[in-house]
Amino acid sequence: MELFTAHAPEMMFGSLLMLLLTGFPVAFALAACGLLFGFAGIELGLLPPSLFQALPLRVIGIIQNDTLLAIPFFTLMGLVLERSGMAEELLDTVGQVFGPIRGGLALAVIFVGALLAATTGVVAAAVISMGLISLPIMLRYGYSPAVASGAITASGTLAQIVPPSLVLIVIADQLGRSVGDLYKGAFIPAFILIGLYVLFIIGLAIFKPAMVPALPPEARTYREPDGSSGMRSLGVFTLFVTVVAVLFGLYYGEILSAFKGSEVTPATDEVIVVALTGGTLFAWLAAMINKLTGLGLLSRITERVTFVLIPPLALIFLVLGTIFLGVATPTEGGAMGAVGGMIMAFSRGKLDMAQLKQGLESTARLSCFVLFILIGSTIFSFTFTAIDGPVWVEHLFDKLPGGEIGFLVFVNTVIFFLGFFIDFFEIAFILIPLLAPVADKLGIDLVWFGVLLAMNLQTSFLTPPFGFALFYLRSVAPAKDFIDRVTSKRVAGVKTMDIYRGSIPFVFMQLVMVVVLMVFPGLVTFTLDKKVEVNLDTIEITVEGDAGGNAQGEGGWGAQGDSFGGAAGGQPATGTDAPAGGAGTSGEAGSGNEGGTTQRGW
C-alpha cells in the first residue's frame, strides 16, 4: 500500500506504456489503466468511492464537442475528393508545366501535395494518389527511386501541418485553444516547410542532375498549332495575375475601410487569403473570356492550368478563406468543404451512391476511432489526476536544466522518438494533456506550442519502422521490376529501403523547421490577434443616482450611512422618509438627506 501511494503515477504511466508496446488497442489500454488503478485506489481507501461519478457527463460532453465535429467533415471531404479525379488532373497538368526542367516532376509532386493538403487534409489520400499516378512516370524517365519516394511521402504528409489539418484540430481541442488560431499560426510555417522541400529538389537538380532528369520532348503533350510549348504565354499570364493579386492585397485595407466607413487594419493572414482569392478570380474570368470569345490570347497549357487549378483553389477559399475571414468556424468550414467536395465530384461524374456510402462508412470508422481514444484518455486522466499525476509530471520537468528551452527540447525529443512507434492521435491524446499545464505555467504560448508539436508529429509519418506514409506508398509502389507500358522498357522496382532512405532528408528538414520555430516563435504568433490585457483592479461600474443622496436599488445590503439600497440594519424602507443615513431597498427612492452619503450605486 505504501509503495502504491508513493509511486502510483509512475506505476500507472509505466503500465500504459507496457500495454501500448504489446500492441493492445490504445483506447482500451487507456481505459483499462484508468479503471484498474482507480478501483485499486478506491479499494485501498486512497481515492474517494465517487471518483468516476462524473464520468458519464464527461463522455456526453466529448460527444457534444463542436470542435471535434470538424474531423468527420474534413475526412469526408478528403475521401470524396480522392475519388473525384482532381489529383490526376493536377498531377498531369502541373507535371507538364514543370516537366521540361530538371527536378520538375518532383517539384510538381510537392506543389500538388500542398494543394491536396489544403483541400483534403488526409495523408493517405494524398500519398496513395500521387504514388499511383506520379511514381510510375518518375521511374519511367529515370528518377532515383529514393528521391521519387521521398518527394511523394513528404508531400503527402504536408496534410498534417497545412490547414485544414486533423492534427491541428485534435491539438487545439487538447490544449483548449481555438482551432482557427492554430490554423492561422500554422499558415506561415507550412509555407516555409514547402519552400525547404523546393530548395532541396533544386539543389539536387544542380548538383545531382542524374537523379532528377527532365521530361524528354516526346513526353510533353500540350503543344500549340505551331509546335511551340506555350510556356511564354503561361509565364506572362502568371506574372500579370500575380501583379493583380499583390495590388489587390496592398489596397485591401483601404477598400475595406471605404466599405465599412471607418479605418480598418486587416490581419496579415486575411490579406494573403483575400489577395490569393482576388488573383484566382481574375485568372478565371480572363480565361473564360478568352475561351468564349475565341481571342486566342492564351496558350493551350495556360488555359489548361487555369481551369484545373480553379476548383481546388475555390475549395481552399470555401474552407480556409471563410475561417480566416471570420465568416465561419472551422466546423462550419469543414461542413461547407464536405458539401463543396461532393458537388465537385458529382459534377465530374465521379460520385455515385456506392462511392458516397463507402466514404461515409470510412468517415464514421475514423470518427469512432478518434472518439474512443478520447473517451479512453478521459478515463485515464480521471484516475491520473486523482493520484496527483499532474504534480508528478510538473516535478519531473522542474528537474530539467535550461528552464523553458530545456522543457521544449526534452518534449520535442520524446515526441520525435515516440513517433517511430505510436500514431499521432495516440501521442496527442496521451501526452498533450500532461504537457499543456506545465507549458502554461512556464509562460509558453499554447498556440505556438501546439504548432510546434504539430510540426514534430508530422515526422511520425516518415520515420521507420512504423511511418504510415511509408507504408501507404509501399502498398502502391511496384516492388519488382516491370515493363513500362509507354516505353516498353524494363524499369526497376522500388525497394522498401529506397522508401526509407528517401524519407531521411525530408525528416531532417522537418526537424530543422522545429528548431526554427523554437528560435523564432514570431513566425506563429505574429498572425494571431493581439491579446487584450484587462486590469480587473481598475474596472468601475457606475450607475447614476439622484442628486441629494438619492439612490435606487434592488435588494438590501443594509449598511447604515451608505446608499447601497439598504435601510439601517438591512430593513427595507419603501417610503420617501427613510431614517437618517438610510436608503430604499425595494426599488423605491429612499431619501438620506440627514447624514446619508451617496456611494457608487450597483
Residue pairs with C-beta under 8 A, 6 or more apart in sequence:
1 44
1 46
4 11
4 40
4 41
4 44
4 46
5 46
8 37
8 41
8 46
8 387
8 388
8 389
9 384
9 387
9 388
9 389
9 392
9 393
10 392
11 37
12 33
12 37
12 383
12 384
12 387
12 389
13 384
13 389
15 33
15 36
15 37
16 29
16 30
16 33
16 380
16 430
19 29
19 32
19 33
20 26
20 29
20 422
20 426
21 421
24 32
26 373
26 376
26 423
26 425
26 426
26 429
27 369
27 372
27 373
27 375
27 376
28 376
29 376
30 373
30 376
30 377
30 379
30 380
30 429
30 430
31 375
31 376
31 379
31 380
33 380
33 383
34 376
34 379
34 380
34 381
34 382
34 383
34 384
35 379
35 383
37 383
37 387
38 47
38 51
38 52
38 379
38 382
38 383
38 386
41 47
41 51
41 383
41 386
41 387
42 48
42 49
42 51
46 387
47 383
47 386
47 387
51 382
51 383
51 386
52 379
52 382
55 378
55 379
55 382
58 378
58 382
59 375
59 378
62 68
62 371
62 374
62 375
62 378
63 371
65 173
66 329
66 331
67 169
67 172
67 173
67 179
67 330
67 331
68 169
68 173
68 370
68 371
68 374
69 331
69 334
70 164
70 169
70 179
70 330
70 331
70 333
70 334
71 166
71 169
71 170
71 366
71 367
71 370
72 363
72 364
72 366
72 367
73 331
73 334
73 335
73 337
73 338
74 120
74 121
74 122
74 164
74 166
74 169
74 334
74 337
74 338
75 121
75 122
75 166
75 362
75 363
75 366
75 367
76 338
76 341
76 359
76 360
76 363
77 119
77 120
77 121
77 319
77 334
77 337
77 338
77 340
77 341
78 119
78 120
78 121
78 122
78 125
78 159
78 341
79 122
79 125
79 358
79 359
79 362
79 363
80 338
80 341
80 342
80 345
80 351
80 355
80 356
80 359
81 87
81 116
81 119
81 120
81 125
81 315
81 341
81 344
81 345
82 120
82 122
82 125
82 128
82 129
83 345
83 350
83 351
83 355
83 359
84 341
84 344
84 345
84 348
84 350
84 351
85 348
85 350
86 119
86 311
86 312
86 344
86 348
87 112
87 116
87 125
87 126
87 129
87 130
87 133
88 129
88 133
89 308
90 112
90 115
90 116
90 308
90 309
90 312
91 108
91 109
91 112
91 129
91 130
91 133
91 134
92 133
93 304
93 305
93 308
93 309
94 108
94 111
94 112
94 305
95 104
95 105
95 108
95 134
95 137
95 215
96 215
96 220
96 221
96 222
96 301
96 304
97 104
97 108
97 231
97 234
97 301
97 305
98 104
98 105
98 107
98 108
98 111
99 105
99 108
99 214
99 215
99 219
99 220
100 214
100 215
100 220
100 229
100 231
101 107
101 205
101 214
102 205
102 209
102 212
102 213
102 214
103 201
103 202
103 204
103 205
103 212
103 214
104 214
104 215
105 134
105 137
105 138
105 141
105 143
105 212
105 215
106 138
106 143
106 147
106 148
106 151
106 201
106 204
106 212
107 198
107 201
107 202
108 134
109 130
109 134
109 138
109 151
109 152
109 155
110 151
110 154
110 155
110 194
110 197
110 198
110 201
112 130
112 155
113 126
113 130
113 152
113 154
113 155
113 156
113 158
114 155
114 158
114 162
114 194
115 309
115 312
115 313
115 316
116 125
116 126
116 129
116 130
116 156
116 159
116 312
117 126
117 155
117 156
117 158
117 159
117 161
117 162
117 165
118 162
118 163
118 164
118 312
118 316
118 320
119 312
119 315
119 316
119 319
119 337
119 341
120 126
120 159
121 159
121 162
121 163
121 164
121 165
121 166
122 159
122 166
123 156
123 157
123 159
123 160
123 461
123 468
123 469
123 472
124 156
124 468
124 472
126 155
126 156
126 158
126 159
127 152
127 153
127 156
127 157
127 469
127 472
127 473
128 472
128 473
128 475
128 476
130 152
130 155
130 156
131 152
131 472
131 473
131 476
131 477
132 476
134 148
134 152
135 148
135 149
135 152
135 473
135 476
135 477
135 494
136 478
136 484
138 148
139 145
139 148
139 478
139 484
139 491
139 492
139 494
140 484
140 486
140 487
140 491
141 213
141 215
141 216
141 219
142 210
142 213
143 211
143 212
143 213
144 211
144 212
145 492
145 494
145 495
145 498
145 502
146 498
146 499
146 501
146 502
147 204
147 211
147 212
147 502
148 494
148 502
149 473
149 477
149 494
149 498
149 499
149 502
149 503
150 501
150 502
150 503
150 504
150 505
150 506
151 197
151 201
151 502
152 473
153 461
153 462
153 467
153 469
153 470
153 472
153 473
153 499
153 502
153 503
153 506
154 197
154 462
154 469
154 503
154 506
154 509
155 197
156 461
156 469
156 472
156 473
157 458
157 461
157 462
157 469
158 190
158 193
158 194
159 165
159 166
160 166
160 167
160 424
160 454
160 457
160 458
160 461
161 167
161 168
161 186
161 189
161 190
161 193
161 454
161 455
161 458
162 186
162 190
163 183
163 186
163 187
163 190
163 320
163 323
164 183
164 319
164 320
164 323
164 330
164 333
164 334
164 337
165 183
165 186
165 454
167 424
167 428
167 454
167 457
167 458
168 179
168 182
168 183
168 186
168 450
168 451
168 454
169 179
169 330
170 370
170 424
170 425
170 428
170 429
171 182
171 428
171 432
171 450
171 453
171 454
172 178
172 179
172 181
172 182
172 450
173 179
174 428
174 429
174 432
174 433
174 436
175 432
175 436
175 446
175 447
175 449
175 450
176 436
176 446
177 446
177 447
177 450
179 329
179 330
180 323
180 324
180 329
180 330
181 447
181 528
182 447
182 450
182 451
182 454
183 320
183 323
183 324
183 330
184 267
184 269
184 324
184 527
184 528
185 447
185 448
185 450
185 451
185 524
185 525
185 527
185 528
186 451
186 454
186 524
187 269
187 272
187 527
188 523
188 524
188 527
189 451
189 455
189 513
189 516
189 517
189 523
189 524
192 513
192 516
192 523
193 455
193 509
193 510
193 513
196 509
196 512
196 513
197 506
197 509
200 505
200 506
200 509
201 212
204 211
204 212
205 212
220 229
222 229
222 230
222 300
222 301
222 304
223 229
223 230
223 300
224 230
224 299
224 300
228 299
229 301
230 299
230 300
230 301
230 302
231 299
231 301
232 299
233 297
233 298
233 299
233 301
233 302
234 299
234 301
234 302
234 305
237 283
237 286
237 298
237 302
237 306
241 279
241 282
241 283
241 286
242 279
244 278
244 279
244 282
245 275
245 276
245 278
245 279
245 280
245 282
246 275
248 274
248 275
248 278
248 279
249 271
249 272
249 274
249 275
249 278
252 266
252 271
252 274
252 275
253 264
253 265
253 266
253 271
256 264
256 266
257 263
257 264
266 274
267 324
267 527
267 529
268 526
268 527
269 324
269 527
270 324
270 325
273 317
273 320
273 321
273 324
273 325
274 321
274 325
276 313
276 317
277 317
277 321
280 309
280 310
280 313
280 314
280 317
283 306
283 310
284 306
284 307
284 310
286 298
286 306
287 298
287 302
287 303
287 306
287 307
289 295
290 296
290 297
290 298
290 303
291 303
298 306
311 344
314 340
315 337
315 340
315 341
315 344
318 333
318 336
318 337
318 340
319 333
319 334
319 336
319 337
319 340
320 333
322 328
322 332
322 333
322 336
323 329
323 330
323 333
328 336
342 351
342 356
345 351
369 425
370 425
373 425
373 426
373 429
374 429
376 429
377 429
377 430
377 433
380 430
381 433
384 390
384 434
389 434
390 434
390 437
393 434
393 435
393 437
393 438
394 437
394 438
394 441
397 407
397 410
397 438
400 406
400 407
400 410
402 409
403 442
404 442
404 443
404 444
405 518
407 438
407 439
407 442
407 444
408 444
408 452
408 518
409 518
411 435
411 453
412 452
412 453
412 456
412 514
412 518
414 431
415 427
415 431
415 453
415 456
415 457
416 456
416 459
416 463
416 511
418 427
418 431
418 460
419 427
419 456
419 457
419 459
419 460
419 463
420 460
420 463
420 464
420 465
420 466
421 465
421 466
422 460
423 460
423 468
424 457
424 460
424 461
427 457
427 460
428 453
428 457
432 453
436 446
436 449
439 446
439 449
440 446
445 521
445 524
445 525
447 524
447 525
447 528
448 517
448 521
448 524
448 525
451 517
451 524
452 514
452 517
452 518
452 524
455 510
455 513
455 514
455 517
456 510
456 514
458 510
459 507
459 510
459 511
460 467
460 468
461 467
461 468
461 469
461 470
462 469
462 470
462 503
462 506
462 507
462 510
463 503
463 507
464 470
464 500
464 503
467 503
469 503
470 499
470 500
470 503
473 499
474 496
474 499
477 493
477 494
477 499
478 491
478 493
478 494
479 493
479 494
479 495
479 496
480 493
481 490
481 491
481 492
481 493
482 490
482 491
482 493
483 489
483 490
483 491
484 490
484 491
516 523
517 523
517 524
540 600
541 600
541 602
542 600
542 601
543 600
543 601
543 602
544 601
545 551
545 552
545 563
545 598
545 601
546 552
546 589
548 591
548 593
549 563
549 583
549 591
549 592
549 593
549 596
549 597
549 598
550 563
550 589
550 590
550 591
550 592
550 598
551 563
551 564
551 565
551 583
551 584
551 589
551 590
551 598
551 601
552 565
552 584
552 587
552 588
552 589
552 601
553 563
553 564
553 565
553 566
553 583
553 584
553 585
553 587
553 601
553 602
554 565
554 585
554 586
554 587
555 565
555 585
556 564
556 565
556 566
556 567
556 570
556 571
556 572
556 585
557 564
557 565
557 566
557 570
558 566
558 567
558 568
558 569
558 570
558 571
558 585
559 566
560 568
560 569
560 581
560 582
561 581
561 595
561 596
561 597
562 581
562 583
562 597
562 599
563 583
563 590
563 592
563 596
563 597
563 598
563 599
563 601
564 583
564 599
564 601
564 602
565 583
565 584
565 585
565 601
565 602
566 572
566 582
566 583
566 585
567 573
567 578
567 579
567 582
567 583
567 584
567 585
567 590
568 579
568 581
568 582
570 585
572 584
572 585
572 586
573 579
573 582
573 583
573 584
573 585
573 586
573 588
573 590
574 584
574 586
574 588
574 590
575 584
575 588
575 590
576 588
576 589
576 590
576 591
577 591
578 584
578 590
578 591
578 592
578 596
580 592
580 594
580 595
580 596
581 592
581 594
581 595
581 596
581 597
582 590
582 592
582 596
583 590
583 592
583 596
584 590
592 598
